[in-house]
Amino acid sequence: MLFKATYQVNKFDVPTRETTLSLYLEAENEIEARKILDKHTPYNIEFIQPIEGKHLEYEQNQPNFEVTEFPQ
């Protein structure tokens, strides 16, 4: 399943809309997605949500859409 994670680059930054970034990753479920991000990134993860259907179509049409791959 594909997930969208929103995050701050620095774990100690206060989350603000202007500095929030996002990435896309594949995982079996939200728990696995969070484990992958915790293991492979130093980011302050704000929110993880599954994307599918119309939402996925919308995200795929954005110019910055790219699925991030992490080592196993």
mmCIF file of the N, C-alpha and C atoms, coordinates in Angstrom:
data_MODEL
# 
_entry.id   MODEL 
# 
loop_
_atom_site.group_PDB 
_atom_site.id 
_atom_site.type_symbol 
_atom_site.label_atom_id 
_atom_site.label_alt_id 
_atom_site.label_comp_id 
_atom_site.label_asym_id 
_atom_site.label_entity_id 
_atom_site.label_seq_id 
_atom_site.pdbx_PDB_ins_code 
_atom_site.Cartn_x 
_atom_site.Cartn_y 
_atom_site.Cartn_z 
_atom_site.occupancy 
_atom_site.B_iso_or_equiv 
_atom_site.pdbx_formal_charge 
_atom_site.auth_seq_id 
_atom_site.auth_comp_id 
_atom_site.auth_asym_id 
_atom_site.auth_atom_id 
_atom_site.pdbx_PDB_model_num 
ATOM 1   N N  . MET A 1 1  ? 0.844  -1.162 0.000   1.00 0.00 ? 1  MET A N  1 
ATOM 2   C CA . MET A 1 1  ? 0.000  0.000  0.000   1.00 0.00 ? 1  MET A CA 1 
ATOM 3   C C  . MET A 1 1  ? 0.898  1.236  0.000   1.00 0.00 ? 1  MET A C  1 
ATOM 4   N N  . LEU A 1 2  ? 0.416  2.307  -0.587  1.00 0.00 ? 2  LEU A N  1 
ATOM 5   C CA . LEU A 1 2  ? 1.177  3.541  -0.677  1.00 0.00 ? 2  LEU A CA 1 
ATOM 6   C C  . LEU A 1 2  ? 0.740  4.499  0.427   1.00 0.00 ? 2  LEU A C  1 
ATOM 7   N N  . PHE A 1 3  ? 1.728  5.123  1.076   1.00 0.00 ? 3  PHE A N  1 
ATOM 8   C CA . PHE A 1 3  ? 1.464  6.061  2.163   1.00 0.00 ? 3  PHE A CA 1 
ATOM 9   C C  . PHE A 1 3  ? 2.122  7.401  1.869   1.00 0.00 ? 3  PHE A C  1 
ATOM 10  N N  . LYS A 1 4  ? 1.497  8.449  2.364   1.00 0.00 ? 4  LYS A N  1 
ATOM 11  C CA . LYS A 1 4  ? 2.063  9.791  2.306   1.00 0.00 ? 4  LYS A CA 1 
ATOM 12  C C  . LYS A 1 4  ? 2.403  10.181 3.738   1.00 0.00 ? 4  LYS A C  1 
ATOM 13  N N  . ALA A 1 5  ? 3.655  10.580 3.952   1.00 0.00 ? 5  ALA A N  1 
ATOM 14  C CA . ALA A 1 5  ? 4.087  11.020 5.274   1.00 0.00 ? 5  ALA A CA 1 
ATOM 15  C C  . ALA A 1 5  ? 4.460  12.492 5.205   1.00 0.00 ? 5  ALA A C  1 
ATOM 16  N N  . THR A 1 6  ? 3.939  13.273 6.134   1.00 0.00 ? 6  THR A N  1 
ATOM 17  C CA . THR A 1 6  ? 4.342  14.670 6.234   1.00 0.00 ? 6  THR A CA 1 
ATOM 18  C C  . THR A 1 6  ? 5.300  14.779 7.411   1.00 0.00 ? 6  THR A C  1 
ATOM 19  N N  . TYR A 1 7  ? 6.312  15.642 7.259   1.00 0.00 ? 7  TYR A N  1 
ATOM 20  C CA . TYR A 1 7  ? 7.376  15.680 8.259   1.00 0.00 ? 7  TYR A CA 1 
ATOM 21  C C  . TYR A 1 7  ? 8.087  17.030 8.294   1.00 0.00 ? 7  TYR A C  1 
ATOM 22  N N  . GLN A 1 8  ? 8.841  17.218 9.376   1.00 0.00 ? 8  GLN A N  1 
ATOM 23  C CA . GLN A 1 8  ? 9.784  18.316 9.524   1.00 0.00 ? 8  GLN A CA 1 
ATOM 24  C C  . GLN A 1 8  ? 11.175 17.687 9.426   1.00 0.00 ? 8  GLN A C  1 
ATOM 25  N N  . VAL A 1 9  ? 12.092 18.384 8.805   1.00 0.00 ? 9  VAL A N  1 
ATOM 26  C CA . VAL A 1 9  ? 13.438 17.838 8.614   1.00 0.00 ? 9  VAL A CA 1 
ATOM 27  C C  . VAL A 1 9  ? 14.145 17.628 9.948   1.00 0.00 ? 9  VAL A C  1 
ATOM 28  N N  . ASN A 1 10 ? 13.960 18.545 10.881  1.00 0.00 ? 10 ASN A N  1 
ATOM 29  C CA . ASN A 1 10 ? 14.635 18.466 12.170  1.00 0.00 ? 10 ASN A CA 1 
ATOM 30  C C  . ASN A 1 10 ? 13.634 18.028 13.238  1.00 0.00 ? 10 ASN A C  1 
ATOM 31  N N  . LYS A 1 11 ? 13.988 17.033 14.029  1.00 0.00 ? 11 LYS A N  1 
ATOM 32  C CA . LYS A 1 11 ? 13.084 16.526 15.075  1.00 0.00 ? 11 LYS A CA 1 
ATOM 33  C C  . LYS A 1 11 ? 12.735 17.585 16.120  1.00 0.00 ? 11 LYS A C  1 
ATOM 34  N N  . PHE A 1 12 ? 13.562 18.623 16.228  1.00 0.00 ? 12 PHE A N  1 
ATOM 35  C CA . PHE A 1 12 ? 13.345 19.622 17.267  1.00 0.00 ? 12 PHE A CA 1 
ATOM 36  C C  . PHE A 1 12 ? 12.623 20.873 16.775  1.00 0.00 ? 12 PHE A C  1 
ATOM 37  N N  . ASP A 1 13 ? 12.275 20.911 15.472  1.00 0.00 ? 13 ASP A N  1 
ATOM 38  C CA . ASP A 1 13 ? 11.526 22.044 14.935  1.00 0.00 ? 13 ASP A CA 1 
ATOM 39  C C  . ASP A 1 13 ? 10.057 21.927 15.306  1.00 0.00 ? 13 ASP A C  1 
ATOM 40  N N  . VAL A 1 14 ? 9.468  23.062 15.582  1.00 0.00 ? 14 VAL A N  1 
ATOM 41  C CA . VAL A 1 14 ? 8.028  23.102 15.820  1.00 0.00 ? 14 VAL A CA 1 
ATOM 42  C C  . VAL A 1 14 ? 7.345  22.966 14.468  1.00 0.00 ? 14 VAL A C  1 
ATOM 43  N N  . PRO A 1 15 ? 6.413  22.033 14.314  1.00 0.00 ? 15 PRO A N  1 
ATOM 44  C CA . PRO A 1 15 ? 5.750  21.859 13.020  1.00 0.00 ? 15 PRO A CA 1 
ATOM 45  C C  . PRO A 1 15 ? 4.986  23.121 12.595  1.00 0.00 ? 15 PRO A C  1 
ATOM 46  N N  . THR A 1 16 ? 5.296  23.572 11.394  1.00 0.00 ? 16 THR A N  1 
ATOM 47  C CA . THR A 1 16 ? 4.569  24.690 10.789  1.00 0.00 ? 16 THR A CA 1 
ATOM 48  C C  . THR A 1 16 ? 4.291  24.345 9.345   1.00 0.00 ? 16 THR A C  1 
ATOM 49  N N  . ARG A 1 17 ? 3.213  24.846 8.832   1.00 0.00 ? 17 ARG A N  1 
ATOM 50  C CA . ARG A 1 17 ? 2.809  24.536 7.460   1.00 0.00 ? 17 ARG A CA 1 
ATOM 51  C C  . ARG A 1 17 ? 3.894  24.917 6.448   1.00 0.00 ? 17 ARG A C  1 
ATOM 52  N N  . GLU A 1 18 ? 4.538  26.042 6.680   1.00 0.00 ? 18 GLU A N  1 
ATOM 53  C CA . GLU A 1 18 ? 5.533  26.544 5.724   1.00 0.00 ? 18 GLU A CA 1 
ATOM 54  C C  . GLU A 1 18 ? 6.773  25.660 5.621   1.00 0.00 ? 18 GLU A C  1 
ATOM 55  N N  . THR A 1 19 ? 7.072  24.907 6.652   1.00 0.00 ? 19 THR A N  1 
ATOM 56  C CA . THR A 1 19 ? 8.270  24.064 6.619   1.00 0.00 ? 19 THR A CA 1 
ATOM 57  C C  . THR A 1 19 ? 7.959  22.576 6.544   1.00 0.00 ? 19 THR A C  1 
ATOM 58  N N  . THR A 1 20 ? 6.685  22.223 6.425   1.00 0.00 ? 20 THR A N  1 
ATOM 59  C CA . THR A 1 20 ? 6.297  20.815 6.335   1.00 0.00 ? 20 THR A CA 1 
ATOM 60  C C  . THR A 1 20 ? 6.566  20.279 4.938   1.00 0.00 ? 20 THR A C  1 
ATOM 61  N N  . LEU A 1 21 ? 7.213  19.138 4.879   1.00 0.00 ? 21 LEU A N  1 
ATOM 62  C CA . LEU A 1 21 ? 7.507  18.454 3.621   1.00 0.00 ? 21 LEU A CA 1 
ATOM 63  C C  . LEU A 1 21 ? 6.760  17.127 3.609   1.00 0.00 ? 21 LEU A C  1 
ATOM 64  N N  . SER A 1 22 ? 6.749  16.469 2.458   1.00 0.00 ? 22 SER A N  1 
ATOM 65  C CA . SER A 1 22 ? 6.087  15.167 2.392   1.00 0.00 ? 22 SER A CA 1 
ATOM 66  C C  . SER A 1 22 ? 6.888  14.210 1.530   1.00 0.00 ? 22 SER A C  1 
ATOM 67  N N  . LEU A 1 23 ? 6.683  12.934 1.793   1.00 0.00 ? 23 LEU A N  1 
ATOM 68  C CA . LEU A 1 23 ? 7.272  11.881 0.970   1.00 0.00 ? 23 LEU A CA 1 
ATOM 69  C C  . LEU A 1 23 ? 6.278  10.739 0.872   1.00 0.00 ? 23 LEU A C  1 
ATOM 70  N N  . TYR A 1 24 ? 6.499  9.898  -0.105  1.00 0.00 ? 24 TYR A N  1 
ATOM 71  C CA . TYR A 1 24 ? 5.616  8.755  -0.362  1.00 0.00 ? 24 TYR A CA 1 
ATOM 72  C C  . TYR A 1 24 ? 6.440  7.490  -0.218  1.00 0.00 ? 24 TYR A C  1 
ATOM 73  N N  . LEU A 1 25 ? 5.853  6.473  0.400   1.00 0.00 ? 25 LEU A N  1 
ATOM 74  C CA . LEU A 1 25 ? 6.558  5.212  0.553   1.00 0.00 ? 25 LEU A CA 1 
ATOM 75  C C  . LEU A 1 25 ? 5.570  4.065  0.512   1.00 0.00 ? 25 LEU A C  1 
ATOM 76  N N  . GLU A 1 26 ? 6.086  2.906  0.194   1.00 0.00 ? 26 GLU A N  1 
ATOM 77  C CA . GLU A 1 26 ? 5.264  1.697  0.185   1.00 0.00 ? 26 GLU A CA 1 
ATOM 78  C C  . GLU A 1 26 ? 5.534  0.916  1.464   1.00 0.00 ? 26 GLU A C  1 
ATOM 79  N N  . ALA A 1 27 ? 4.450  0.415  2.055   1.00 0.00 ? 27 ALA A N  1 
ATOM 80  C CA . ALA A 1 27 ? 4.551  -0.412 3.261   1.00 0.00 ? 27 ALA A CA 1 
ATOM 81  C C  . ALA A 1 27 ? 3.277  -1.237 3.367   1.00 0.00 ? 27 ALA A C  1 
ATOM 82  N N  . GLU A 1 28 ? 3.315  -2.261 4.216   1.00 0.00 ? 28 GLU A N  1 
ATOM 83  C CA . GLU A 1 28 ? 2.149  -3.128 4.399   1.00 0.00 ? 28 GLU A CA 1 
ATOM 84  C C  . GLU A 1 28 ? 1.022  -2.416 5.137   1.00 0.00 ? 28 GLU A C  1 
ATOM 85  N N  . ASN A 1 29 ? 1.404  -1.564 6.112   1.00 0.00 ? 29 ASN A N  1 
ATOM 86  C CA . ASN A 1 29 ? 0.411  -0.831 6.897   1.00 0.00 ? 29 ASN A CA 1 
ATOM 87  C C  . ASN A 1 29 ? 1.072  0.403  7.498   1.00 0.00 ? 29 ASN A C  1 
ATOM 88  N N  . GLU A 1 30 ? 0.290  1.192  8.217   1.00 0.00 ? 30 GLU A N  1 
ATOM 89  C CA . GLU A 1 30 ? 0.799  2.444  8.778   1.00 0.00 ? 30 GLU A CA 1 
ATOM 90  C C  . GLU A 1 30 ? 1.889  2.198  9.826   1.00 0.00 ? 30 GLU A C  1 
ATOM 91  N N  . ILE A 1 31 ? 1.752  1.142  10.586  1.00 0.00 ? 31 ILE A N  1 
ATOM 92  C CA . ILE A 1 31 ? 2.751  0.820  11.607  1.00 0.00 ? 31 ILE A CA 1 
ATOM 93  C C  . ILE A 1 31 ? 4.095  0.516  10.954  1.00 0.00 ? 31 ILE A C  1 
ATOM 94  N N  . GLU A 1 32 ? 4.079  -0.287 9.894   1.00 0.00 ? 32 GLU A N  1 
ATOM 95  C CA . GLU A 1 32 ? 5.313  -0.605 9.170   1.00 0.00 ? 32 GLU A CA 1 
ATOM 96  C C  . GLU A 1 32 ? 5.901  0.656  8.533   1.00 0.00 ? 32 GLU A C  1 
ATOM 97  N N  . ALA A 1 33 ? 5.054  1.520  8.000   1.00 0.00 ? 33 ALA A N  1 
ATOM 98  C CA . ALA A 1 33 ? 5.529  2.771  7.398   1.00 0.00 ? 33 ALA A CA 1 
ATOM 99  C C  . ALA A 1 33 ? 6.269  3.598  8.440   1.00 0.00 ? 33 ALA A C  1 
ATOM 100 N N  . ARG A 1 34 ? 5.700  3.710  9.626   1.00 0.00 ? 34 ARG A N  1 
ATOM 101 C CA . ARG A 1 34 ? 6.354  4.485  10.693  1.00 0.00 ? 34 ARG A CA 1 
ATOM 102 C C  . ARG A 1 34 ? 7.673  3.847  11.106  1.00 0.00 ? 34 ARG A C  1 
ATOM 103 N N  . LYS A 1 35 ? 7.722  2.530  11.205  1.00 0.00 ? 35 LYS A N  1 
ATOM 104 C CA . LYS A 1 35 ? 8.965  1.838  11.560  1.00 0.00 ? 35 LYS A CA 1 
ATOM 105 C C  . LYS A 1 35 ? 10.050 2.109  10.514  1.00 0.00 ? 35 LYS A C  1 
ATOM 106 N N  . ILE A 1 36 ? 9.677  2.059  9.242   1.00 0.00 ? 36 ILE A N  1 
ATOM 107 C CA . ILE A 1 36 ? 10.635 2.320  8.158   1.00 0.00 ? 36 ILE A CA 1 
ATOM 108 C C  . ILE A 1 36 ? 11.178 3.736  8.270   1.00 0.00 ? 36 ILE A C  1 
ATOM 109 N N  . LEU A 1 37 ? 10.293 4.693  8.475   1.00 0.00 ? 37 LEU A N  1 
ATOM 110 C CA . LEU A 1 37 ? 10.718 6.091  8.574   1.00 0.00 ? 37 LEU A CA 1 
ATOM 111 C C  . LEU A 1 37 ? 11.575 6.333  9.809   1.00 0.00 ? 37 LEU A C  1 
ATOM 112 N N  . ASP A 1 38 ? 11.209 5.731  10.934  1.00 0.00 ? 38 ASP A N  1 
ATOM 113 C CA . ASP A 1 38 ? 12.010 5.884  12.150  1.00 0.00 ? 38 ASP A CA 1 
ATOM 114 C C  . ASP A 1 38 ? 13.405 5.300  11.974  1.00 0.00 ? 38 ASP A C  1 
ATOM 115 N N  . LYS A 1 39 ? 13.488 4.198  11.280  1.00 0.00 ? 39 LYS A N  1 
ATOM 116 C CA . LYS A 1 39 ? 14.771 3.526  11.090  1.00 0.00 ? 39 LYS A CA 1 
ATOM 117 C C  . LYS A 1 39 ? 15.679 4.248  10.093  1.00 0.00 ? 39 LYS A C  1 
ATOM 118 N N  . HIS A 1 40 ? 15.098 4.818  9.030   1.00 0.00 ? 40 HIS A N  1 
ATOM 119 C CA . HIS A 1 40 ? 15.907 5.324  7.927   1.00 0.00 ? 40 HIS A CA 1 
ATOM 120 C C  . HIS A 1 40 ? 15.956 6.843  7.783   1.00 0.00 ? 40 HIS A C  1 
ATOM 121 N N  . THR A 1 41 ? 15.256 7.580  8.628   1.00 0.00 ? 41 THR A N  1 
ATOM 122 C CA . THR A 1 41 ? 15.283 9.035  8.504   1.00 0.00 ? 41 THR A CA 1 
ATOM 123 C C  . THR A 1 41 ? 15.446 9.689  9.876   1.00 0.00 ? 41 THR A C  1 
ATOM 124 N N  . PRO A 1 42 ? 15.973 10.910 9.899   1.00 0.00 ? 42 PRO A N  1 
ATOM 125 C CA . PRO A 1 42 ? 16.061 11.666 11.149  1.00 0.00 ? 42 PRO A CA 1 
ATOM 126 C C  . PRO A 1 42 ? 14.871 12.620 11.318  1.00 0.00 ? 42 PRO A C  1 
ATOM 127 N N  . TYR A 1 43 ? 13.819 12.439 10.531  1.00 0.00 ? 43 TYR A N  1 
ATOM 128 C CA . TYR A 1 43 ? 12.725 13.398 10.460  1.00 0.00 ? 43 TYR A CA 1 
ATOM 129 C C  . TYR A 1 43 ? 11.772 13.327 11.649  1.00 0.00 ? 43 TYR A C  1 
ATOM 130 N N  . ASN A 1 44 ? 11.102 14.447 11.885  1.00 0.00 ? 44 ASN A N  1 
ATOM 131 C CA . ASN A 1 44 ? 10.001 14.525 12.839  1.00 0.00 ? 44 ASN A CA 1 
ATOM 132 C C  . ASN A 1 44 ? 8.725  14.243 12.049  1.00 0.00 ? 44 ASN A C  1 
ATOM 133 N N  . ILE A 1 45 ? 8.236  13.032 12.113  1.00 0.00 ? 45 ILE A N  1 
ATOM 134 C CA . ILE A 1 45 ? 7.068  12.617 11.339  1.00 0.00 ? 45 ILE A CA 1 
ATOM 135 C C  . ILE A 1 45 ? 5.810  13.183 11.991  1.00 0.00 ? 45 ILE A C  1 
ATOM 136 N N  . GLU A 1 46 ? 5.057  13.956 11.220  1.00 0.00 ? 46 GLU A N  1 
ATOM 137 C CA . GLU A 1 46 ? 3.826  14.551 11.729  1.00 0.00 ? 46 GLU A CA 1 
ATOM 138 C C  . GLU A 1 46 ? 2.629  13.630 11.521  1.00 0.00 ? 46 GLU A C  1 
ATOM 139 N N  . PHE A 1 47 ? 2.516  13.077 10.308  1.00 0.00 ? 47 PHE A N  1 
ATOM 140 C CA . PHE A 1 47 ? 1.299  12.351 9.955   1.00 0.00 ? 47 PHE A CA 1 
ATOM 141 C C  . PHE A 1 47 ? 1.611  11.363 8.847   1.00 0.00 ? 47 PHE A C  1 
ATOM 142 N N  . ILE A 1 48 ? 1.013  10.187 8.937   1.00 0.00 ? 48 ILE A N  1 
ATOM 143 C CA . ILE A 1 48 ? 1.135  9.177  7.883   1.00 0.00 ? 48 ILE A CA 1 
ATOM 144 C C  . ILE A 1 48 ? -0.276 8.777  7.485   1.00 0.00 ? 48 ILE A C  1 
ATOM 145 N N  . GLN A 1 49 ? -0.547 8.815  6.180   1.00 0.00 ? 49 GLN A N  1 
ATOM 146 C CA . GLN A 1 49 ? -1.880 8.434  5.730   1.00 0.00 ? 49 GLN A CA 1 
ATOM 147 C C  . GLN A 1 49 ? -1.801 7.574  4.480   1.00 0.00 ? 49 GLN A C  1 
ATOM 148 N N  . PRO A 1 50 ? -2.661 6.564  4.390   1.00 0.00 ? 50 PRO A N  1 
ATOM 149 C CA . PRO A 1 50 ? -2.707 5.751  3.170   1.00 0.00 ? 50 PRO A CA 1 
ATOM 150 C C  . PRO A 1 50 ? -3.329 6.582  2.053   1.00 0.00 ? 50 PRO A C  1 
ATOM 151 N N  . ILE A 1 51 ? -2.830 6.385  0.842   1.00 0.00 ? 51 ILE A N  1 
ATOM 152 C CA . ILE A 1 51 ? -3.437 7.071  -0.296  1.00 0.00 ? 51 ILE A CA 1 
ATOM 153 C C  . ILE A 1 51 ? -3.811 6.039  -1.350  1.00 0.00 ? 51 ILE A C  1 
ATOM 154 N N  . GLU A 1 52 ? -5.025 6.198  -1.857  1.00 0.00 ? 52 GLU A N  1 
ATOM 155 C CA . GLU A 1 52 ? -5.542 5.292  -2.880  1.00 0.00 ? 52 GLU A CA 1 
ATOM 156 C C  . GLU A 1 52 ? -6.669 5.987  -3.618  1.00 0.00 ? 52 GLU A C  1 
ATOM 157 N N  . GLY A 1 53 ? -7.113 5.402  -4.692  1.00 0.00 ? 53 GLY A N  1 
ATOM 158 C CA . GLY A 1 53 ? -8.240 5.932  -5.451  1.00 0.00 ? 53 GLY A CA 1 
ATOM 159 C C  . GLY A 1 53 ? -7.986 7.323  -6.004  1.00 0.00 ? 53 GLY A C  1 
ATOM 160 N N  . LYS A 1 54 ? -8.967 8.209  -5.857  1.00 0.00 ? 54 LYS A N  1 
ATOM 161 C CA . LYS A 1 54 ? -8.884 9.574  -6.384  1.00 0.00 ? 54 LYS A CA 1 
ATOM 162 C C  . LYS A 1 54 ? -7.756 10.365 -5.734  1.00 0.00 ? 54 LYS A C  1 
ATOM 163 N N  . HIS A 1 55 ? -7.535 10.116 -4.445  1.00 0.00 ? 55 HIS A N  1 
ATOM 164 C CA . HIS A 1 55 ? -6.446 10.813 -3.753  1.00 0.00 ? 55 HIS A CA 1 
ATOM 165 C C  . HIS A 1 55 ? -5.099 10.436 -4.369  1.00 0.00 ? 55 HIS A C  1 
ATOM 166 N N  . LEU A 1 56 ? -4.902 9.160  -4.647  1.00 0.00 ? 56 LEU A N  1 
ATOM 167 C CA . LEU A 1 56 ? -3.671 8.704  -5.277  1.00 0.00 ? 56 LEU A CA 1 
ATOM 168 C C  . LEU A 1 56 ? -3.521 9.310  -6.671  1.00 0.00 ? 56 LEU A C  1 
ATOM 169 N N  . GLU A 1 57 ? -4.579 9.331  -7.440  1.00 0.00 ? 57 GLU A N  1 
ATOM 170 C CA . GLU A 1 57 ? -4.539 9.936  -8.776  1.00 0.00 ? 57 GLU A CA 1 
ATOM 171 C C  . GLU A 1 57 ? -4.113 11.399 -8.690  1.00 0.00 ? 57 GLU A C  1 
ATOM 172 N N  . TYR A 1 58 ? -4.688 12.125 -7.740  1.00 0.00 ? 58 TYR A N  1 
ATOM 173 C CA . TYR A 1 58 ? -4.338 13.526 -7.560  1.00 0.00 ? 58 TYR A CA 1 
ATOM 174 C C  . TYR A 1 58 ? -2.854 13.683 -7.233  1.00 0.00 ? 58 TYR A C  1 
ATOM 175 N N  . GLU A 1 59 ? -2.363 12.907 -6.270  1.00 0.00 ? 59 GLU A N  1 
ATOM 176 C CA . GLU A 1 59 ? -0.958 12.997 -5.869  1.00 0.00 ? 59 GLU A CA 1 
ATOM 177 C C  . GLU A 1 59 ? -0.022 12.629 -7.019  1.00 0.00 ? 59 GLU A C  1 
ATOM 178 N N  . GLN A 1 60 ? -0.381 11.624 -7.811  1.00 0.00 ? 60 GLN A N  1 
ATOM 179 C CA . GLN A 1 60 ? 0.455  11.202 -8.932  1.00 0.00 ? 60 GLN A CA 1 
ATOM 180 C C  . GLN A 1 60 ? 0.559  12.278 -10.003 1.00 0.00 ? 60 GLN A C  1 
ATOM 181 N N  . ASN A 1 61 ? -0.422 13.157 -10.087 1.00 0.00 ? 61 ASN A N  1 
ATOM 182 C CA . ASN A 1 61 ? -0.393 14.226 -11.073 1.00 0.00 ? 61 ASN A CA 1 
ATOM 183 C C  . ASN A 1 61 ? 0.405  15.448 -10.619 1.00 0.00 ? 61 ASN A C  1 
ATOM 184 N N  . GLN A 1 62 ? 0.898  15.434 -9.391  1.00 0.00 ? 62 GLN A N  1 
ATOM 185 C CA . GLN A 1 62 ? 1.697  16.545 -8.892  1.00 0.00 ? 62 GLN A CA 1 
ATOM 186 C C  . GLN A 1 62 ? 3.126  16.414 -9.417  1.00 0.00 ? 62 GLN A C  1 
ATOM 187 N N  . PRO A 1 63 ? 3.784  17.541 -9.724  1.00 0.00 ? 63 PRO A N  1 
ATOM 188 C CA . PRO A 1 63 ? 5.129  17.476 -10.314 1.00 0.00 ? 63 PRO A CA 1 
ATOM 189 C C  . PRO A 1 63 ? 6.189  16.866 -9.402  1.00 0.00 ? 63 PRO A C  1 
ATOM 190 N N  . ASN A 1 64 ? 6.001  16.915 -8.086  1.00 0.00 ? 64 ASN A N  1 
ATOM 191 C CA . ASN A 1 64 ? 7.008  16.392 -7.157  1.00 0.00 ? 64 ASN A CA 1 
ATOM 192 C C  . ASN A 1 64 ? 6.708  14.984 -6.666  1.00 0.00 ? 64 ASN A C  1 
ATOM 193 N N  . PHE A 1 65 ? 5.750  14.302 -7.294  1.00 0.00 ? 65 PHE A N  1 
ATOM 194 C CA . PHE A 1 65 ? 5.396  12.956 -6.847  1.00 0.00 ? 65 PHE A CA 1 
ATOM 195 C C  . PHE A 1 65 ? 6.512  11.980 -7.188  1.00 0.00 ? 65 PHE A C  1 
ATOM 196 N N  . GLU A 1 66 ? 7.022  11.313 -6.148  1.00 0.00 ? 66 GLU A N  1 
ATOM 197 C CA . GLU A 1 66 ? 8.048  10.285 -6.323  1.00 0.00 ? 66 GLU A CA 1 
ATOM 198 C C  . GLU A 1 66 ? 8.009  9.385  -5.103  1.00 0.00 ? 66 GLU A C  1 
ATOM 199 N N  . VAL A 1 67 ? 7.944  8.095  -5.326  1.00 0.00 ? 67 VAL A N  1 
ATOM 200 C CA . VAL A 1 67 ? 7.918  7.142  -4.221  1.00 0.00 ? 67 VAL A CA 1 
ATOM 201 C C  . VAL A 1 67 ? 9.357  6.935  -3.746  1.00 0.00 ? 67 VAL A C  1 
ATOM 202 N N  . THR A 1 68 ? 9.576  7.163  -2.447  1.00 0.00 ? 68 THR A N  1 
ATOM 203 C CA . THR A 1 68 ? 10.899 6.991  -1.854  1.00 0.00 ? 68 THR A CA 1 
ATOM 204 C C  . THR A 1 68 ? 11.095 5.527  -1.517  1.00 0.00 ? 68 THR A C  1 
ATOM 205 N N  . GLU A 1 69 ? 12.230 4.983  -1.914  1.00 0.00 ? 69 GLU A N  1 
ATOM 206 C CA . GLU A 1 69 ? 12.528 3.589  -1.603  1.00 0.00 ? 69 GLU A CA 1 
ATOM 207 C C  . GLU A 1 69 ? 13.598 3.533  -0.528  1.00 0.00 ? 69 GLU A C  1 
ATOM 208 N N  . PHE A 1 70 ? 13.376 2.697  0.472   1.00 0.00 ? 70 PHE A N  1 
ATOM 209 C CA . PHE A 1 70 ? 14.313 2.538  1.574   1.00 0.00 ? 70 PHE A CA 1 
ATOM 210 C C  . PHE A 1 70 ? 14.887 1.131  1.531   1.00 0.00 ? 70 PHE A C  1 
ATOM 211 N N  . PRO A 1 71 ? 16.150 0.947  1.960   1.00 0.00 ? 71 PRO A N  1 
ATOM 212 C CA . PRO A 1 71 ? 16.729 -0.405 1.987   1.00 0.00 ? 71 PRO A CA 1 
ATOM 213 C C  . PRO A 1 71 ? 16.005 -1.280 2.998   1.00 0.00 ? 71 PRO A C  1 
ATOM 214 N N  . GLN A 1 72 ? 15.974 -2.567 2.731   1.00 0.00 ? 72 GLN A N  1 
ATOM 215 C CA . GLN A 1 72 ? 15.291 -3.506 3.634   1.00 0.00 ? 72 GLN A CA 1 
ATOM 216 C C  . GLN A 1 72 ? 16.095 -3.768 4.853   1.00 0.00 ? 72 GLN A C  1 
# 
